[in-house]
């Protein structure tokens, strides 16, 4: 399979360098010099990976990321954040909190960048083909495409929201501790706190609507469970 990579960066030299680098790896490369064009290309071209610069001339990179993660046809696409040399560890932690699959700082080492991109695709390949749609409790869960339907209405979640909901769904009503959810969904990221968990739960409830929102039960001080029968 020939993977398709969309690079969104306002620096022409960077775009040309990455186009050459990824073409050498036999990846199809699409480029955009601003956020608006990048969003449109992501919708039209459906890339397998988006490399997104945070500092763009028209829209901040995090806003572009938010639009893509909430888009009906783009929420499943992994996003690698790309930013300048002045980045601090706190910036990187924030990027991962926001659901980035990778975070690369400039100037970058071409070999390291390619290795990280290959690792993203390798993880995807491990999953195999499309997973069977799960139909239960009035829900349809499209695990591979990372969205759900509630009574035939399509609900788009961000990557972390989907991961969090799916963990709760698979628990079959068991109480899952805050620590377990943080470790499972955010992969043992120590700087992720319960505020992040609460904000994601709030967003999921809002998207699901009142009938299913009330089924996500918060046991104060302990964790959450999904009460669906």
C-alpha positions in Angstrom: 0.0 0.0 0.0 1.3 3.5 -0.9 0.6 5.8 2.0 -0.5 9.4 1.5 1.0 12.2 3.6 -0.3 15.7 3.8 2.2 18.3 5.0 0.8 21.7 6.2 3.6 24.3 6.6 4.1 27.8 5.5 7.8 27.4 4.8 8.3 26.5 1.1 11.8 25.1 1.8 10.4 22.7 4.4 7.6 21.6 2.1 10.1 20.8 -0.7 12.5 19.0 1.7 9.7 16.8 3.1 8.3 16.2 -0.4 11.6 14.9 -1.5 12.2 12.9 1.7 8.9 11.1 1.7 8.8 10.6 -2.1 12.1 8.7 -1.7 10.2 6.4 0.8 7.5 5.9 -2.0 4.9 7.9 -0.1 2.4 10.1 -2.0 3.0 13.7 -0.7 0.5 16.6 -0.7 1.5 20.0 0.6 -0.4 23.1 1.8 1.1 26.5 2.7 -1.7 27.6 5.1 -4.4 26.1 7.4 -7.4 26.7 5.2 -5.9 24.9 2.2 -4.7 22.1 4.5 -8.2 21.5 5.8 -9.7 21.5 2.3 -7.0 19.0 1.1 -7.5 16.8 4.1 -11.2 16.5 3.3 -10.7 16.0 -0.4 -7.6 13.8 -0.5 -8.1 11.7 2.7 -4.4 11.3 3.6 -3.2 8.5 5.9 -1.2 11.0 8.0 -1.1 14.8 8.5 2.1 16.6 9.5 0.9 20.0 10.8 3.0 23.0 11.6 1.6 25.0 14.5 2.6 28.4 13.3 0.6 29.2 10.1 -0.2 32.5 8.4 -4.0 32.3 8.6 -5.0 29.8 11.3 -3.1 28.5 14.3 -2.2 24.9 14.0 -4.2 23.8 17.1 -7.3 25.3 15.5 -6.6 23.4 12.3 -6.2 20.3 14.4 -9.5 20.9 16.2 -11.4 21.4 12.9 -9.9 18.1 11.4 -10.6 16.1 14.6 -14.2 17.2 14.6 -14.7 16.7 10.8 -16.9 13.9 9.6 -14.4 12.6 7.2 -11.1 13.6 8.9 -11.4 12.7 12.6 -9.7 9.3 12.1 -6.6 10.7 10.5 -3.5 10.8 12.8 -1.8 14.2 13.2 1.9 14.7 13.8 2.6 18.2 15.2 5.6 20.1 13.7 7.0 23.2 15.4 10.0 25.5 15.9 13.2 25.2 17.9 11.9 27.3 20.8 9.6 24.5 21.9 9.7 23.6 25.6 8.9 20.2 27.2 5.6 21.8 28.4 4.7 22.6 24.8 5.2 18.9 23.9 3.2 17.7 26.8 0.4 20.0 25.8 0.6 18.7 22.2 0.2 15.1 23.4 -2.7 16.2 25.7 -4.4 17.6 22.6 -4.2 14.1 21.0 -1.2 14.4 18.7 0.3 11.1 17.7 3.8 12.6 17.4 5.5 15.9 18.1 8.6 16.9 16.0 10.7 20.1 16.5 12.7 21.9 13.9 15.4 21.6 12.8 14.6 17.9 12.5 16.7 14.9 11.7 15.4 13.3 8.4 16.2 9.8 9.6 14.3 10.3 12.9 11.3 11.9 11.2 11.0 9.0 8.6 11.4 6.4 11.4 8.6 8.0 13.4 6.3 8.2 10.4 7.1 4.5 9.6 6.2 3.6 13.1 2.8 5.3 12.8 2.1 3.3 9.6 3.5 0.1 11.2 1.0 0.4 14.1 -1.8 0.9 11.6 -0.8 -2.2 9.7 -0.8 -4.3 12.9 -4.5 -3.6 13.2 -5.1 -5.3 9.8 -8.2 -4.5 7.7 -11.4 -2.9 8.6 -12.9 -4.1 11.9 -16.4 -5.4 12.1 -19.0 -2.8 13.1 -20.1 -3.3 16.7 -23.9 -3.0 17.2 -25.1 -3.0 20.8 -27.4 -1.0 23.1 -28.7 1.1 20.2 -25.2 2.1 19.3 -23.1 1.3 16.2 -19.4 1.6 16.8 -17.0 1.9 13.8 -13.7 1.2 15.4 -11.5 1.4 12.4 -13.0 4.8 11.2 -13.3 5.9 14.8 -16.9 7.2 15.0 -20.2 6.0 16.4 -23.9 6.1 15.5 -26.6 6.7 18.1 -29.9 5.5 16.7 -28.6 5.9 13.2 -27.3 9.4 13.8 -23.6 9.8 13.1 -21.5 11.1 16.0 -17.9 12.2 15.3 -15.5 12.1 18.2 -11.8 13.2 18.4 -9.2 10.5 18.6 -8.9 10.7 22.4 -12.7 11.0 22.9 -13.2 7.8 20.9 -10.5 5.9 22.7 -12.0 7.0 26.1 -15.6 6.1 25.1 -14.5 2.7 23.6 -12.6 1.8 26.8 -15.8 2.5 28.9 -17.9 0.7 26.4 -15.8 -2.5 26.5 -15.8 -2.5 30.3 -19.4 -3.8 30.3 -20.5 -1.5 33.1 -17.5 -2.0 35.4 -16.2 1.0 37.3 -12.9 2.1 35.8 -10.6 4.3 38.0 -9.4 7.7 36.9 -5.9 6.4 37.0 -6.7 3.4 34.8 -8.4 5.6 32.2 -5.6 8.1 32.2 -3.0 5.4 31.8 -5.0 3.4 29.2 -6.2 6.3 27.0 -3.2 8.7 27.4 -0.5 5.9 27.5 0.9 6.6 31.0 1.5 10.3 30.4 2.2 11.5 33.9 1.4 15.2 33.1 -2.2 14.3 32.1 -4.4 15.1 35.1 -8.1 14.4 36.0 -9.1 17.8 34.6 -8.2 16.5 31.1 -10.2 13.4 31.8 -13.2 15.4 33.0 -13.1 17.7 30.0 -13.1 14.8 27.6 -16.0 13.1 29.4 -17.9 16.4 29.2 -17.3 16.7 25.5 -18.4 13.1 24.9 -21.6 13.6 26.8 -22.4 16.7 24.9 -22.0 14.9 21.6 -23.9 11.8 22.6 -27.0 13.8 23.7 -28.9 13.6 27.0 -30.2 10.0 26.7 -26.7 8.4 26.5 -24.9 11.2 28.4 -26.7 10.2 31.7 -25.4 6.7 31.2 -21.8 7.8 31.8 -21.7 7.7 35.5 -19.1 9.5 37.6 -18.4 7.9 40.9 -16.9 10.8 42.8 -13.2 10.3 43.7 -13.1 6.8 42.1 -13.7 6.9 38.3 -16.4 6.3 35.6 -18.5 3.6 34.3 -20.9 3.3 31.3 -24.3 2.1 32.5 -25.9 0.6 29.4 -28.3 -2.4 29.6 
